[in-house]
Amino acid sequence: MLLYIKISLKVRGIELENNFPEQVWCKLKYNGNRELLIGVCYRTPREQVYGYKAHKETRDLINEVSNRQLVLMGDFNYKGIDWATNSEDNDIST
């Protein structure tokens, strides 16, 4: 997992407390004391790799960062999402 940051930006890498397996994060300082959390995550679609717990770990990750200013990028592999209607099929999105 990689996160490229322009060298002139004031950032430092951080680790979150959740157990999401593939993630990388940094904090970007701007406008004095303001911070922006930047993260890249990958959720594999293959249950053989992380089993059924990947969905719970994704929720835990989002809950941990949800009260911060952040940019979250990545591939979450939720094949059951219909982006046109913003809905999902619970049976195939796990």
C-alpha positions in Angstrom: 0.0 0.0 0.0 1.4 3.4 -1.0 0.5 7.0 -0.3 2.5 9.5 -2.3 2.9 13.0 -0.7 4.6 16.0 -2.2 7.8 16.6 -0.2 7.0 20.3 0.5 3.9 19.4 2.5 4.0 19.0 6.2 2.8 15.5 6.9 3.6 12.7 9.3 2.6 9.0 9.0 0.2 7.7 11.6 -1.3 4.4 12.6 -4.9 4.0 13.5 -6.2 1.7 16.3 -8.6 -0.5 14.2 -7.7 -3.9 12.7 -8.4 -3.1 9.0 -5.6 -5.0 7.3 -4.6 -2.9 4.3 -4.4 0.8 5.1 -1.9 3.7 5.2 -2.5 7.1 6.8 -0.9 10.5 7.3 -1.8 13.8 8.9 -1.4 17.0 6.9 -0.9 20.2 8.8 -2.2 23.3 7.2 -3.4 26.9 8.2 -1.5 26.8 11.5 -2.8 24.0 13.7 -5.5 22.5 11.4 -5.0 18.9 10.4 -6.4 16.8 7.6 -6.2 13.0 7.8 -5.4 11.3 4.5 -5.8 7.6 4.0 -5.6 4.9 1.4 -7.3 1.5 1.9 -7.8 -1.7 0.0 -10.5 -4.2 0.9 -10.1 -7.4 -1.0 -13.2 -9.0 -2.6 -11.8 -12.5 -1.8 -13.2 -13.9 1.4 -10.4 -16.5 1.4 -7.9 -13.7 2.3 -9.6 -12.1 5.3 -12.9 -14.0 5.7 -16.2 -12.4 6.6 -14.7 -10.1 9.1 -13.5 -7.6 6.4 -16.9 -6.0 6.4 -16.9 -5.4 10.1 -13.3 -4.1 10.0 -14.3 -1.7 7.2 -17.1 -0.3 9.5 -14.7 -0.1 12.4 -12.2 1.9 10.3 -14.9 4.4 9.2 -16.2 4.8 12.7 -12.7 5.6 14.0 -12.1 8.4 11.5 -15.7 9.7 11.0 -15.3 12.6 13.5 -12.2 14.1 11.7 -11.6 16.1 8.6 -10.3 13.5 6.2 -9.8 12.3 2.6 -10.3 8.5 2.3 -9.3 6.9 -1.0 -9.1 3.3 -2.0 -10.8 0.2 -3.4 -13.5 -1.2 -1.1 -14.8 -3.8 -3.6 -18.5 -3.6 -2.7 -19.9 -5.3 -5.8 -23.5 -4.9 -4.7 -23.6 -1.1 -4.8 -25.9 0.6 -7.3 -24.2 4.0 -7.7 -27.2 5.4 -9.7 -29.6 4.9 -6.9 -27.2 4.9 -3.9 -28.5 1.6 -2.7 -27.1 -1.8 -2.1 -28.0 -5.5 -2.0 -27.1 -6.8 1.5 -26.7 -10.3 0.2 -23.8 -9.6 -2.1 -22.1 -6.5 -0.5 -20.6 -8.4 2.4 
